[in-house]
Amino acid sequence: MSDMKTGMVAVCLGLALAGPGLAEPLGGNVAAWELFAPEGIAVEMVGASALSPQNAALLQQVASGYAYYAAVAIAPGEDLLKSEATMLVGNHHSVESASKLALEGCEAKRTAGPACIIAALVRPERWKPRDFQLSQDATKAFDSFYGRKGVRALAISPSTGSFALGGGFRPSAKALKECAANGASDCTVVIVD
């Protein structure tokens, strides 16, 4: 293969795996390889030093009941068990999105002390960075819906965690419309066959 052809193949492969918003939607087979298993989560305590050992254990236990991708924000100057500022945002398409919303919610409710911090992250078991990921519920929907034959699409909202599936005639338009009906303004088709 010539250097030019090799370069073009590498560019095309890179674009295909770049993830939502950076390239064309993925095909179902490519998406299936990128996604994590729909069952099983892992909680990473990232701000545990701001908590007592008992509160850290309690927060880890509570976070383990939420769907990936999730984040817990706390106000370090407030009592974890009494503070309305503690925010757990789950079932998003990335920990970055969940973290942003959790911090915004925490800051809006914080009444005293230093700025809110992220105390815990919820990801799939055996998580490693990948170019494409979906929330736990969207991954489950993909697994059940994409086994069917026919034309289909999946749209997501990166900022809200919303998602929708569309099939049949104009599946992308159906998925986008249903995703937007959930209150999202940034829906984009990420998988289409």
CORSULZI-V373921 format. One record per helix or strand of 3 or more residues. SS is the DSSP state (~ for helix, > for strand). FROM is the first residue (numbers start at 0). TO is the last residue. If there is no record, write none. Layout:
ss:SS from:FROM to:TO
ss:SS from:FROM to:TO
//
This chain:
ss:~ from:2 to:15
ss:~ from:27 to:33
ss:> from:40 to:44
ss:~ from:47 to:49
ss:~ from:52 to:62
ss:> from:69 to:73
ss:> from:86 to:88
ss:~ from:94 to:108
ss:> from:116 to:123
ss:~ from:135 to:144
ss:> from:151 to:156
ss:> from:162 to:166
ss:~ from:170 to:180
ss:> from:186 to:191
//
